[in-house]
């Protein structure tokens, strides 16, 4: 099976496991990594004020702090923009709801993907959820970093981009 096909099966599995806060969080964060090729921490530390919206309110880009500390605006696909809007609608629906021992601190967090205590969702916790989803989807187990490589591979193979375009 091709890596892109495996990752799509993984995303389908993650989409099915959205019964909990962390199920939703893992799916939408994995989608962001899958469709952008960004590093985990670039999304995990992203704050709401770095979302770029068009006048109608649709998210069209994110301003990511990238390696070296500089910022780069990254245009979003419609699919990823829709995923983020779905995530924000879910966050609104659970505001004021106690999430196990973590309370409701996530509701006041400036992060796009807050953990239940309002702090960034850890890479370790994300990878543990990703591993379980891989096993359930019967695809090779991966961590957050290979999702970055999948995005690059898809750009190169399926969209005809060249390596320099992918790097930029």
N, C-alpha and C positions, 0 to 999 in steps of 0.2 A: 504494500500500500504506500502511496506517496505521502511525504510529510504533511503537505497541505490538506490532504484527505483525512489523515489521522487527526490533525488539529481541528478540522471542521466537525469530526465525530466527537471530539472532546468538548467543543463548544456546545454541541447539541446536548451532551450529557450534563454539562454545567447548567444549561438553560432549564433542563428538567428538574434540577435540584435547587429550586428557588423557594423552598418552603420556609426558610429561615432568613434572618438578616444576612448571615454570612454566606448563604447560598446565593443570594442576590448580589452581594458585594463581590464574591469570587467570579461570578459570571460576567458582570459588567467590567470589572478590572481586567479579566482575561481578554475580553473583547477589545478593550483599549490597547492592550499589549499586542494582541494578534493583528489588529488592523493598522497599527502605527509603527511597529518595530522599535518602540522606545524602550529604554531601560526601566526596570521595575520602579526604582526610586523616583524617576521623573513623573510617573503617574501617582505613586503613593503619597508624594509630598505636594501634589498639585492643589492649589487653593482655588476657591470659587472665583476670586477676583481676577484669575488668569484665564477665564473662559471668554472667548471673543464671540460676541453675538451680533447678528445682523439686526437692523432696526425692528424687525418683527419678533425678535427674541430667539430665533433659531441659532443654536451653537454652530458656528462655522469653522472655528479654529480654537486651539489652546496655545497659550504662551508658556512653553516649558523651559525650566532651568536645566540646561544640558551640561554635559561634561565640560569642565573648565569654568563653570559658574555663569556663563553667558545665557541669554534668553533667545529662544527661537519660536516663531509662530509656526505652528503645524496645522495645515488645513485638515479638516475631518471629512471623511466620507459621510454620505447621508445615513448609511447604516450605523456608523459609530455615533453620529449626532443623535439619532433616534434612540440608541442604547443609553446614552447619557440622560436623555430626557426621561426615559423609562425609569432609570435609576433614581433621578431626582423626584419623580412622582412617588416611587416606593418610599424614599426617605421621608417625604411629606406624610405619607400614610402611617408611618410608625413613630412620628414625633410624639413624645409623651409616653411611649410604651417602654416599660422596663425590659431590657434585653438580658435576661439571666442576671448574673452578678455584676454586669458592667453598667447597670443603670441606664440613664438616658442622656449621658454626656455627649454622644455622637451628634445630637440634634443642634448643639451650639457650635460645633466644630466648623472652622473655615475650610476644612479639607473637602475635596470632591469625593474621596473614598475613605471616610473616617472609620476606624475600628470602633467597637462599641463603647470604649472609654473616651472617644473623641480624638485619640492619638492616631498616628498612621497605622494602618493594618500591616503587621510584620510580614516580611518576605517569607519567614519560616512558616507562619500560619497559612499564608497563601499557598506555598508549595505543598504543605500537607493536604490541603483541600484539593489541590490540583492532582496530586498523586492518587488520591482516592477516586476522583472522577476519571482519571486515565484507566485505572483498574476496572471500574464499572463499564467504561466504554470499550474495554478490551483493546486499547492502543498502548504503544510503548509509553512508559512513565517518563514524564518530563517535568522540568521546573519552569519558573517564569522566564528564564533567559532564552531557552529555545523558542519561545513564542516570538521573541525579537527576530530570530533567524528565519522563522516561517514567514513573517511579513516581508522580509527582504527576498526570500525565495519566490514568493508569490508575485512580487513586483517584477522580478527578473524573468520568470518563466511564463506567467499568465498575462502580464500586461506589456511585455516587450520593452521594459525599461532597461537602460544600461547601468552598469555598476556605478558609474559616477553619479548618475541621477539618484540612485538609491542612497548613496552616501550623503548627498546634499539633502 
